[in-house]
Amino acid sequence: MKTLLEKQKKLFKTGITKPISFRIAQLKHLKKGIKAMEEEIMEALYKDLHKPAFESYASEVGFVLDSLSYTIKHLEKWSKDVSVKTPIHQFGAKSYYRYEPYGTVLIIAPFNYPFQLLIEPLIGAIAAGNTAVLKPSEYTPNTERVIVKLFESYFEENYLKVVTGDKEVNAALLNLKFDYIFFTGSVPVGKIVMREAAKHLTPVTLELGGKSPAIVHKDANLEVAARRIAWGKFMNAGQICVAPDYLYVHEMVLEPFVTALRQAIELFYGEEPLHSPDYCRIVNERHFDRLVQLIEPKKVCHGGTHKKEECYIAPTIMRDVVWSDLVMQDEIFGPILPILTYKTLDEVVEGVENHPQPLACYIFSEDETVQQSLIEQIPFGGGCINDTVSHVASTYLPFGGVGSSGMGHYHGQKTFEVFSHVKSILDKSTKREIKIAYPPYNKRLVLLKKLMK
């Protein structure tokens, strides 16, 4: 790995990755490779997570193809120097900044969206002119093999290289001096990444997670809310960093909402989701065992069944949940949806604020005053009003966390920017010399105060 890093740094120093024409050509090459291996990628995702073809294309393959097209279209504009104003006390100068690549970057992806969450940041790394080492999740071995095949078939390893292995490989990679690290995964591992990066003062982007609430107010359209929450929560069997982790439901609408939520689940996956072609599986037995321990049978009002040999857990609703319950201690990252109730919005704000900042927040209400009040009072990375998850799919919205849910943003132009260093330049003419800044200063302080007030 050390030799690989040296090769990539050597290639970067040649300057070959910097021309915009080269970057666009590589993005087009990546797009060509993905389209050629589209069926293999989706088949691998099915084997690893039982993902239906529709979800695999919408949230993985199609997602990155759309992002590639968008980046290819706009990259030339994004990469141009940006002129800015020059202060009056710098008369005779012009100011601008430009985006430059960091060098060789490390991208570490998780298992839940093993293709998209590796390729989406890579698009920005290529667009910015970097070389990259890619570390896919070992928990999705079929997808990992296809990713290795893709990059070995279409790219040289001294430019883009996939490295496989377990946490020991991750540790070895983090011990090396990369120029930038982009990590998507859990909060505990994110802390390790940041600690190791600090040893080399390597800048990082951390896309983490947390307990993201969905708030269903008494004036919400309950049927619509139920469908959109069920969709956002149980897609990919709940293994989504921005999935609604728990619900805050106004006590006045609890019963009709639970009924609507159960109906939405049955509409999506049938009475027995085990046999649904559209319902995913838990990634492995370790995560299956962890999730099963969170289910309190006495509080289950829908689902709760599971089958270990298939890593299957039914879409599960738990009610009468309180913050001290085991299911509320950490991010669930699975198809279990606890429901808490409230009387006033102050209870909701206090409950959320007393815990680490969530990556997402979803507000279901027809009252704009309620919507804006919750947006202003609750700190969170990003979210939706009267929907779930959909904000992540926009190339126009920056995506990222706040506090313990992450640092840094990407998607669309922000993905290009996150892998770019902003170099500021002040270009001053030599035709006119203003000597006020030079000593001896004498009585120039009065003039200086007028200029810099």
matplotlib code that plots the C-alpha trace (Angstrom):
import matplotlib.pyplot as plt

x = [0.0, 2.9, 4.3, 0.9, 0.6, 4.1, 3.2, 0.0, 1.8, 4.4, 1.8, 0.0, 3.3, 3.6, 0.5, -1.3, -4.5, -4.8, -6.1, -9.8, -9.8, -8.2, -10.6, -13.7, -12.2, -11.8, -15.3, -16.7, -14.5, -15.9, -19.5, -18.8, -17.5, -20.4, -22.9, -21.1, -21.2, -24.6, -26.2, -23.2, -23.4, -27.1, -26.8, -24.0, -26.2, -29.0, -26.6, -25.3, -28.4, -31.3, -31.8, -34.5, -33.4, -35.5, -33.8, -30.3, -30.7, -32.4, -30.2, -26.9, -26.2, -28.6, -27.7, -24.0, -24.7, -26.9, -24.2, -21.5, -23.6, -24.2, -20.5, -19.3, -21.7, -20.7, -17.0, -15.5, -17.5, -16.9, -13.1, -12.7, -10.9, -13.3, -12.7, -13.6, -13.4, -10.1, -10.1, -9.4, -6.2, -4.9, -5.4, -3.8, -4.4, -6.9, -8.0, -9.2, -9.1, -8.8, -9.6, -6.7, -6.6, -5.2, -3.2, -3.8, -7.0, -8.5, -12.2, -13.7, -17.2, -19.8, -21.9, -25.4, -24.9, -21.6, -21.5, -23.0, -21.2, -17.8, -18.4, -20.2, -17.3, -14.9, -16.6, -15.6, -12.1, -11.6, -13.3, -11.0, -7.9, -6.8, -5.6, -7.5, -7.3, -10.7, -11.7, -15.1, -16.8, -15.8, -19.3, -20.6, -18.1, -20.0, -20.2, -16.6, -15.5, -17.4, -15.9, -12.4, -13.2, -14.5, -11.4, -8.9, -10.6, -10.8, -8.1, -4.4, -3.6, -1.3, -4.3, -7.3, -6.9, -9.3, -7.8, -9.8, -9.6, -10.9, -10.4, -6.7, -6.4, -8.4, -6.0, -2.9, -4.4, -5.1, -1.6, -0.4, -0.1, -2.9, -3.6, -7.4, -9.6, -13.3, -15.1, -18.7, -19.7, -20.5, -19.7, -17.2, -15.2, -15.4, -13.6, -10.9, -10.5, -10.2, -7.7, -5.5, -5.8, -4.8, -1.4, -0.6, -2.8, -4.8, -8.1, -11.2, -14.8, -16.9, -20.3, -21.7, -25.2, -27.2, -30.8, -32.8, -36.3, -39.5, -42.1, -45.8, -47.8, -51.5, -52.3, -50.3, -51.8, -51.6, -51.9, -49.3, -47.0, -47.4, -46.5, -43.5, -42.2, -42.6, -40.8, -37.9, -37.6, -37.9, -36.2, -32.9, -34.3, -33.7, -29.9, -29.8, -27.9, -30.7, -33.6, -36.1, -34.6, -37.6, -41.0, -42.3, -46.1, -48.6, -50.7, -54.0, -53.2, -51.3, -54.0, -55.0, -51.4, -50.3, -53.2, -52.1, -48.5, -49.4, -51.5, -48.6, -46.2, -48.6, -49.3, -45.5, -44.4, -47.6, -48.7, -45.5, -42.5, -40.3, -41.7, -41.7, -39.3, -39.0, -37.7, -34.0, -32.1, -29.7, -26.1, -24.8, -25.5, -23.6, -25.9, -28.9, -28.2, -27.6, -31.0, -33.0, -31.8, -33.4, -36.9, -39.1, -41.9, -44.3, -44.0, -44.2, -47.5, -46.5, -43.9, -41.2, -40.7, -37.2, -35.4, -31.7, -30.7, -31.9, -30.8, -34.5, -36.2, -39.7, -40.6, -41.3, -43.1, -42.7, -45.0, -45.0, -41.3, -39.3, -35.8, -34.5, -35.4, -32.5, -33.8, -33.3, -29.7, -27.9, -28.7, -30.8, -29.7, -32.3, -36.1, -37.2, -39.3, -39.9, -42.7, -42.6, -45.6, -45.7, -48.2, -46.3, -43.6, -41.4, -41.2, -40.0, -37.3, -36.1, -36.0, -34.0, -31.7, -30.8, -29.1, -26.4, -27.3, -29.0, -27.9, -31.5, -34.9, -38.3, -41.3, -44.8, -47.2, -49.4, -48.7, -45.7, -45.2, -44.8, -42.4, -40.2, -40.2, -38.9, -36.3, -35.0, -34.9, -33.6, -30.0, -29.6, -27.6, -30.4, -34.0, -37.4, -40.8, -43.5, -41.1, -38.2, -34.8, -35.4, -33.1, -30.2, -31.0, -30.7, -27.5, -28.4, -28.5, -25.3, -25.5, -23.7, -24.0, -23.4, -21.6, -21.5, -23.4, -20.5, -18.5, -18.2, -20.8, -20.9, -23.2, -23.2, -20.8, -20.0, -18.4, -16.0, -15.3, -14.7, -11.8, -10.3, -8.1, -9.1, -5.9, -6.3, -4.3, -3.8, -2.1, -0.7, 0.6, 4.1, 3.2, 2.0, 3.6, 1.6, 4.1, 1.8, 2.4, 6.2, 8.0, 8.7, 5.0, 5.2, 1.6, -0.1, -2.2, -5.0, -5.1, -5.0, -8.0, -10.0, -9.2, -9.8, -12.8]
y = [0.0, 2.3, 1.6, 2.2, 5.6, 6.6, 5.6, 7.7, 10.7, 10.4, 10.4, 13.4, 15.4, 14.9, 17.2, 14.8, 14.8, 18.6, 19.6, 19.8, 17.8, 14.9, 15.0, 15.1, 12.2, 10.1, 10.9, 9.8, 6.6, 5.8, 6.4, 4.0, 1.3, 1.6, 1.4, -1.7, -3.5, -2.2, -5.7, -7.2, -4.4, -4.8, -8.6, -8.2, -5.8, -8.3, -11.1, -8.9, -7.1, -8.6, -5.2, -5.2, -4.0, -0.8, 0.3, -0.7, 1.4, 4.4, 4.6, 3.2, 2.8, 5.4, 7.8, 7.9, 7.9, 11.0, 12.6, 11.8, 13.5, 16.5, 16.9, 16.4, 19.1, 21.7, 20.9, 23.4, 26.2, 25.1, 24.9, 28.5, 31.1, 33.2, 36.9, 38.8, 42.4, 44.0, 46.2, 49.9, 49.8, 47.3, 49.8, 48.6, 44.9, 42.3, 39.3, 35.9, 32.3, 29.0, 25.4, 23.0, 19.2, 18.1, 15.2, 11.6, 11.0, 8.0, 7.2, 4.6, 3.4, 1.5, -1.5, -0.1, 1.6, -0.1, 1.2, 4.7, 5.7, 4.8, 6.2, 9.4, 11.0, 9.6, 11.6, 14.8, 13.5, 12.9, 16.2, 18.1, 16.4, 14.0, 10.4, 8.1, 4.9, 3.3, 1.1, -0.6, -2.5, -6.1, -6.8, -6.8, -9.1, -9.5, -5.8, -5.5, -8.0, -6.1, -2.8, -4.3, -5.7, -2.3, -0.4, -3.0, -3.0, 0.7, 2.5, 2.2, 1.6, 4.5, 6.7, 4.9, 1.8, -0.4, -1.9, -4.7, -6.3, -6.0, -3.4, -4.2, -3.0, 0.1, 0.7, 0.3, 2.8, 5.3, 5.0, 6.4, 10.1, 10.8, 14.4, 14.0, 11.4, 11.0, 8.5, 7.4, 5.1, 4.9, 7.5, 5.2, 4.4, 8.1, 9.0, 6.5, 8.0, 11.5, 10.5, 8.8, 11.7, 14.1, 12.4, 13.7, 16.8, 15.3, 17.1, 14.9, 14.7, 12.5, 11.4, 9.6, 9.1, 9.3, 9.1, 11.1, 11.9, 12.2, 14.4, 13.9, 16.9, 16.8, 18.6, 16.3, 14.5, 11.1, 8.8, 10.7, 10.9, 7.1, 6.2, 8.5, 7.4, 3.7, 4.2, 6.1, 3.8, 0.4, 0.9, -1.2, -2.8, 0.4, 0.4, 4.0, 6.7, 9.2, 6.9, 8.0, 6.5, 7.1, 8.9, 11.7, 11.5, 13.9, 12.0, 13.2, 11.4, 8.3, 5.7, 6.7, 7.3, 3.8, 2.3, 4.2, 3.2, -0.5, -0.2, 1.5, -1.3, -4.0, -2.0, -1.9, -5.4, -7.5, -9.3, -11.4, -9.2, -12.3, -13.2, -9.7, -9.3, -5.6, -6.1, -6.2, -8.2, -7.3, -7.3, -10.1, -12.1, -9.8, -6.9, -9.2, -10.2, -6.6, -5.6, -8.5, -7.5, -4.1, -5.6, -5.6, -8.0, -6.3, -3.0, -4.4, -3.4, -4.5, -7.0, -8.2, -11.5, -12.5, -15.4, -15.6, -18.0, -15.4, -12.3, -11.2, -8.9, -7.8, -4.1, -3.5, -0.8, -0.3, 2.0, 3.3, 3.8, 6.1, 7.5, 5.0, 2.0, 0.0, 0.9, 4.6, 4.4, 4.3, 4.6, 1.6, 1.2, -1.4, -2.0, -1.2, 2.0, 3.2, 5.7, 8.3, 10.6, 14.3, 16.9, 20.1, 20.9, 22.0, 18.4, 17.4, 20.1, 19.3, 15.5, 15.9, 18.6, 16.5, 14.0, 14.2, 16.2, 14.0, 13.7, 14.3, 15.5, 15.1, 17.3, 16.4, 19.3, 21.5, 24.6, 26.6, 28.2, 24.8, 23.8, 26.8, 26.7, 23.2, 23.9, 26.8, 25.1, 21.7, 21.3, 18.7, 18.0, 18.3, 17.0, 17.4, 18.9, 16.4, 13.8, 11.6, 10.8, 12.7, 15.6, 13.2, 12.6, 16.3, 17.4, 21.0, 20.4, 20.0, 16.8, 16.4, 16.2, 18.6, 17.8, 14.1, 13.3, 14.4, 17.3, 18.5, 18.5, 16.9, 16.2, 18.1, 21.0, 20.5, 17.1, 18.9, 21.6, 19.2, 17.6, 20.9, 23.3, 26.9, 28.9, 32.7, 35.1, 38.8, 40.1, 43.6, 45.9, 47.3, 50.4, 52.4, 52.2, 53.2, 53.7, 54.3, 50.8, 51.2, 52.6, 55.2, 55.6, 59.1, 60.4, 58.0, 56.3, 58.9, 58.1, 54.4, 54.6, 56.4, 53.6, 50.7, 51.8]
z = [0.0, 0.7, -2.7, -4.3, -2.5, -3.8, -7.4, -7.2, -5.7, -8.4, -11.2, -9.6, -9.6, -13.3, -13.7, -16.0, -13.9, -13.8, -17.3, -17.5, -20.7, -18.9, -16.0, -18.3, -20.3, -17.2, -16.0, -19.4, -19.2, -15.7, -17.0, -20.0, -17.6, -15.3, -18.2, -19.6, -16.2, -15.1, -14.9, -13.0, -10.5, -9.9, -9.6, -7.0, -5.0, -5.1, -3.8, -1.0, 0.2, -1.8, -3.4, -6.1, -9.5, -9.2, -6.0, -7.2, -10.3, -8.6, -5.5, -6.8, -10.6, -11.9, -9.1, -10.0, -13.8, -13.3, -11.1, -13.7, -16.5, -14.3, -13.4, -17.0, -18.1, -15.5, -14.7, -17.0, -15.5, -11.9, -12.4, -13.7, -11.6, -9.6, -9.5, -6.3, -5.2, -4.0, -0.9, -1.6, 0.4, -2.2, -5.0, -8.3, -7.6, -8.7, -6.6, -7.6, -6.3, -8.1, -7.3, -7.2, -6.4, -3.1, -4.6, -3.6, -1.7, 0.2, -0.1, 2.4, 1.7, 3.9, 3.1, 2.9, -0.5, -1.4, -5.0, -4.8, -1.6, -3.1, -6.6, -5.8, -3.8, -6.4, -9.1, -7.2, -6.6, -10.4, -11.3, -9.0, -10.6, -7.8, -7.9, -5.6, -3.5, -3.0, -0.1, -0.5, 2.3, 2.9, 4.1, 0.6, -1.1, -4.4, -5.0, -3.9, -6.6, -9.3, -8.3, -8.4, -11.9, -13.0, -12.0, -13.1, -16.5, -17.1, -15.1, -14.2, -10.5, -10.3, -11.0, -9.4, -7.4, -5.3, -2.2, -0.5, 3.0, 6.5, 9.3, 9.4, 5.8, 6.8, 9.7, 7.4, 4.9, 7.6, 8.8, 5.4, 4.6, 2.1, 1.1, 1.8, 3.4, 2.6, 5.0, 5.1, 8.0, 11.7, 14.3, 16.3, 13.1, 12.1, 15.4, 14.5, 11.0, 12.4, 15.1, 12.5, 10.1, 12.8, 13.0, 9.5, 9.7, 6.8, 6.1, 6.3, 5.3, 7.6, 6.5, 9.6, 11.0, 14.1, 15.3, 12.7, 13.8, 11.8, 13.5, 12.7, 13.9, 14.6, 11.4, 9.1, 6.1, 7.9, 4.9, 2.9, 5.9, 6.6, 3.0, 2.8, 6.2, 5.4, 2.1, 3.6, 6.6, 5.1, 1.8, 1.9, 5.1, 7.0, 6.3, 5.4, 7.3, 6.6, 7.3, 9.9, 13.0, 15.2, 15.1, 17.3, 16.8, 18.3, 20.8, 19.2, 15.9, 17.2, 16.6, 13.0, 12.1, 13.3, 11.3, 8.2, 8.7, 9.0, 5.8, 4.0, 4.9, 3.7, 0.5, -0.2, 0.9, 1.3, 4.4, 4.4, 3.4, 3.6, 0.2, -1.3, -4.2, -3.2, 0.4, 1.2, 3.8, 6.6, 5.4, 7.7, 10.9, 13.2, 12.3, 12.3, 15.9, 17.0, 15.6, 17.0, 20.5, 20.0, 19.5, 22.6, 21.8, 24.3, 22.4, 18.9, 17.1, 13.7, 12.3, 14.7, 13.0, 11.8, 10.1, 10.8, 8.0, 5.5, 7.6, 7.4, 9.8, 9.0, 8.9, 12.6, 14.5, 18.2, 20.2, 23.8, 23.4, 25.8, 25.6, 28.1, 26.0, 24.4, 20.9, 21.6, 22.7, 19.4, 15.6, 14.7, 11.1, 10.4, 9.8, 13.3, 13.8, 17.4, 18.1, 20.8, 21.5, 22.4, 23.5, 22.7, 20.2, 23.0, 24.1, 20.7, 20.6, 24.0, 23.3, 20.1, 21.5, 24.5, 22.2, 19.5, 16.4, 13.9, 10.2, 9.1, 10.3, 8.7, 9.6, 8.6, 9.1, 6.9, 9.1, 7.7, 11.2, 12.7, 9.9, 10.2, 14.0, 14.1, 11.3, 13.3, 16.7, 15.9, 14.7, 12.0, 8.8, 6.2, 5.8, 4.3, 4.9, 4.3, 2.9, 3.9, 2.4, -0.9, -0.2, -0.6, -4.3, -5.3, -7.1, -6.1, -2.4, -0.3, 1.8, 5.1, 8.8, 11.8, 15.0, 15.7, 12.5, 10.4, 8.9, 5.3, 2.5, -1.0, -4.0, -7.2, -7.3, -3.6, -4.4, -6.7, -4.1, -1.2, -3.1, -4.1, -2.3, -2.8, -3.6, -3.2, -5.3, -5.2, -8.3, -7.9, -10.7, -10.6, -12.7, -9.7, -6.2, -3.2, -0.4, 2.5, 3.9, 4.0, 7.0, 8.3, 9.1, 10.5, 10.8, 8.4, 11.1, 10.6, 6.9, 7.6, 9.9, 7.2, 4.7, 7.1, 9.1]

ax = plt.figure().add_subplot(projection="3d")
ax.plot(x, y, z, "-o")
ax.set_aspect("equal")
plt.show()
